[in-house]
């Protein structure tokens, strides 16, 4: 269960914590780490599932007018994908053991996608390779400096992960995790999915069946990112997540212009014990603990200059997983930490060394 008390919340409580009883659906803070005195134990297993892209990012001062020519100030290529970006950040913390699963092209074509992940201690052996696909999925991003907006056009011919592929790779990852870590038992304490439809729902059902059968469900947090509101199967996914991460785009697509109003509304469709977060760009982020109806908020961090906003939302998610699931922070402190980390991401290109740039005392 997460700690509910936070000085940064718009509603306060003293020592209340939250989570469900019985099978459970929240983080128990039983992760092998003593968060109070800094003494370390076994690493915290985190498993992420999502799509992977090769991003071509064109940084321009202003967004170009249609049917005109425009020169980019800077062009870069790097691996993209929401869960992949979050995994790269999470892998920078020595207390984590991070695994990543994705549908990928041939091993040769995937090298450029996996290099940065593996350099940041992320295990990629759970990925599914398609030998007939010789080029990675592509995303072309126009990043406008004057507004901080990112316009993304993506293309992929890769098939999505199937339930059978997920089951086979997930089971193997659990076995490998237990063999890598001396302490046997619950392999992954946090499992994160991109909310991509009905197949993801069936994957979550499988994970829950395994964890319930083994008596581990109360130790597991399942989080889902909801980026686009028009994907099929969203209603079912909303009811499966212990933690929901919503994008500003998702809220605006449904007609909301305030994250507080959006979370209050969408909460009616979520698991009653879930915790919801909505990142709102330069305005920070808002959280809502449904069981107590306690709301939390945090401003964005202060940085000298915005240079690259691509992946800021993914960094926010990584920050929340790290703060809640590994460091044992309460919700308010976690929200402040994640907003600060996401802001620092905007002050640098890419994700390299991002955790080193944030104070240990945050």
VEXLUM-656243 format. One record per residue (C-alpha): residue in one letter; x, y, z negated. Coordinates in steps of 0.001 Angstrom, whole numbers, padded with zeros to 6 digits, always signed. Each point is the difference from the previous one (the first is absolute). Example, Ala and Ser with C-alpha at 12.3 -4.5 7.8 and 13.67 -1.06 7.14 Angstrom:
// residues 2
A+012300-004500-007800S+001370+003440+000660
// end
This chain:
// residues 362
X+000000+000000+000000X+001155+003519+000652X+000351+002603-002705X-002793+002526+000276X+001431+002821-002096X+001513+002863+001969X+000718+003625-000769X-000457+000799+003694X-003536-001319+000225X-003005+002217+000320X-001586-002141-002704X+002054-001247-002916X+000125-003001-002296X+002443-000967-002692X+000885-003694-000036X-002574-001553+002304X+001191-002500+002586X-002022-001602+002723X-000331-003214+001895X-002454-002856-000046X-000260-002955-002286X-000465-003587+001099X+001689-000646+003312X+001237+003554+000046X+000704+002305+002866X+002523+002487-001279X+003651+000216-000840X+000780-001387-003456X+003451+001572-000395X+001287-003516-000644X+002626+000334+002690X+003169-001097-001704X+001117+003551-000756X-000006+001889-003240X-001094+003395+001238X+000496+001598-003377X+003683-000588-000607X+001292-000586+003507X+001157-003571-000592X-000463-001993+003161X-001229-003541+000546X-001083-001879+003114X-000769+002024+003086X-003557+000972+000894X-001266-001744+003123X-001793+002230+002515X-001473-001311+003267X-001134+002311+002817X-001874-000822+003201X-000393+002350+002958X+000733+000920+003617X+003472+001086+001136X+000852+002526+002699X+002995+001570+001647X-000629+003714-000472X+001174+002671+002418X-000329+003249-001934X+000145+003320+001834X+000451+002945-002367X-001341+003238+001474X-000527+003446-001464X-003626+000191+001114X-002337-002571+001491X+000090+000313+003802X-002900+001328+002014X-001631-002583+002246X+001434-000303+003528X+003196+001946-000782X+003681-000856-000366X+001581+000216-003419X+003534-000604-001264X+000457-001967-003224X+002330+001359-002669X+000947-003504-001096X-000791-003539+001148X+000594-003138-002021X-000866-003677+000139X-000604-002041-003120X-002065-002886-001216X-003515+000989-001030X-003100-001611-001396X-001720+001004-003226X+000690-003071-002118X+003488-000325+001477X+000860+003560-001013X-001317-000629-003510X+002034-003208-000200X+003192+001839+000961X-000499+002450-002858X-000935-002699-002524X+003061-002036+000911X+002230+002826-001195X-000926-000733-003632X+002225-002716-001483X-002849-001219-002234X-002081-001170+002968X+000096-003009+002282X-001887+001075+003107X-001357-002241+002757X-001503+001231+003260X-002245-001842+002471X-000898+001205+003491X-000788-001231+003474X+003136+000709+002064X+001400-000539+003509X+002894-002373+000695X+002833-000091-002558X+002271+001874+002413X-002542+002780+000548X-000695+000155-003748X+003559+000692-001132X-000409+003762+000306X-003209-000210-002047X+001397-002086-002838X+003473+001480-000449X-000929+002839-002352X-002268-002270-002039X+002679-002616-000535X+002575+002690-000815X-002353+001065-002800X-000306-003494-001484X-003386-000814+001566X-000540-003666+000838X-001367-000354+003546X-000103-003771+000412X-003787+000047-000453X-000378+001787+003355X-001557-001851+002931X+001923+000255+003284X-001492-000316+003480X+002707-001144+002405X-002023+000997+003075X-000051+003657-001094X+003234+001750+000968X-000748+003563-001082X-001130+001358-003366X-003264+001897-000466X+000542+003695+000736X-001163+003151-001744X+000650+003483+001407X-000267+002719-002615X-000084+003763+000515X+001003+001677-003250X-000832+003729-000033X+002240+001979-002328X-002227+003032-000486X-002968-002021-001293X+001565-003255-001175X-002462-001990+002120X+000808-003334+001634X-001801-001063+003159X+000444-003714+000685X-000606-002026+003156X+000681-003712-000440X-000020-003061+002228X+000372-003684-000777X-000600-003262+001841X+000907-002142-003008X-002704-002216-001488X-000988+000740-003586X+000954-002408-002758X-002372-002932-000252X-001192-001546-003246X+001886-003228+000750X+003236+001911+000592X-000485+001955-003191X-000696-003091-002110X+003044-001848+001305X+002387+002919-000505X-001476+001120-003327X+000230-003470-001514X+003596-000314+001189X+000832+003422-001450X-001442-000967-003384X+002106-003146-000049X+003119+001873+001095X-000587+002730-002584X-000207-002570-002782X+003223-001624+001163X+001746+003376+000173X-001118+001073-003477X+000896-002187-002955X-003225+000821-001828X-002782-002113+001511X-003600+001104+000149X-001903+002810+001712X+002144+000954+003020X-001523+003325+001111X-001504+002487-002452X-001110+002473+002674X-001276-000861+003487X-000773+002826+002415X-001897-000148+003296X-000748+002455+002756X-003799-000002+000341X-000188-001326+003517X-003217-002059+000010X-001626-003367-000611X+003172-002095+000244X+001532+002025-002837X-003092-000704-002092X+000461-003734+000516X+003693+000304-000915X-000952+001664-003269X-002546-002737-000701X+002766-002559+000438X+002398+001855-002298X-002675+000272-002675X-000817-003707+000260X+003667-000884-000575X+000454+002423-002879X-003254-000992-001705X+000857-003693+000319X+003429+000595-001547X-001354+002249-002750X+001938+003026+001315X-002796+002313+001135X+000190+002239-003054X+003674+000656+000828X-000683+001084+003589X-000912+003348+001513X-001368-000017+003562X+000139+003370+001746X-001314+000970+003410X+000737+003065+002104X-002999+001464+001793X+001341+002275+002720X-002760-000094+002611X-003704-000118-000758X-001063-001587+003284X+001676-003384-000423X-002278-003070-000259X-000390-001799-003310X+000748+003077-002123X-003020-000496-002276X+001177-003427-001121X+003566+001207-000568X-001228+002822-002225X-001466-002613-002320X+003183-002062-000143X+002643+002546-000982X+001158+000619-003553X+001640+003185+001290X-001174+001930+003067X+002206+002509+001808X-001980+002313+002278X+001400+002392+002575X-001189+003557+000542X-000976-001092+003521X-002269-002708-001405X-001802+002479-002249X-000338+002636+002701X-001338-002570+002476X-002855-000584-002438X-000684+003734-000241X+001758+000897-003269X+002253+003020-000461X+000855-000584-003672X+001707-003173-001271X-001878+000179-003325X-003381-000117+001745X+001144-002766+002298X+001232-002272-002802X-003175+000544-002008X-002054-001061+003027X+002060-002923+001288X+000307-001412-003501X-003575-001275+000279X+001199-002485+002624X+003126-001205-001846X+000667-002575-002690X-001343+001502-003262X+003376-000434-001730X+002089+001396+002852X+002228+003055-000052X-000141+002307+003012X+002557+002459+001345X-000241+002512+002822X+003063+001877+001233X-000780+003476+001365X+003269+001144+001540X+001415+003267-001292X-002823+000224-002552X+001201-003078-001864X-002174-002964-000902X-002969-001038-002112X-000752-003240-001827X-003175-001454-001481X-000281-002842-002507X-003479-001328+000708X-000680-001867-003227X+000398+003128-002141X-000698+002549+002773X+003237+001707-001021X+001504+002217+002679X+003685+000814+000449X+001717+002532+002213X+003485+001175+000849X+001418+002767+002132X+002555-000750+002663X+003624+000425-000982X+001872+003216+000775X+002676-000321+002685X+002076+002683+001733X-001023-000960+003538X-002170-002550+001783X+002046-001815+002640X-001749-003352+000565X-003483-000979-001196X-000091-003336+001845X-000416-002713-002614X-000885+002321-002892X-003275-001831-000670X+001805-003350+000084X+002529+001376-002479X-002874+001085-002257X-001331-003574-000013X+003469-001365-000761X+000313+002488-002843X-003314-001071-001520X+000865-003706+000236X+003407+000638-001529X-001314+002230-002790X-003006-002136-000978X+001275-003474+000817X+003686+000167-000886X+000693+002942-002292X-003215-000287-002003X-000924+003685+000189X-003524+001127-000835X-002219+001121+002863X+000609+003725-000381X+003764-000362-000167X-000085-002447+002914X-001945+002481+002105X+002507+002762-000739X+002902-002334+000781X-001508-001124+003314X-000805+003580+001081X+003528+001120-000854X+001502-002921+001911X-002185+000643+003048X+000975+003669-000046X+003685-000887-000153X-000573-002242+003014X-001235+003077+001898X+003297+001732-000776X+002105-002645+001785X-000015-002014+003201X-000881-003640-000543X+000059-001900-003284X+003677-000656-000676X+000984+000482-003627X-003391+001487-000854X-000221-001382-003520X+003458+001354-000795X-001266+003499+000671X-002653-000085-002695X+000884+000592-003620X+000069-003039-002277X-002041+001979-002437X-002953+000586+002327
// end
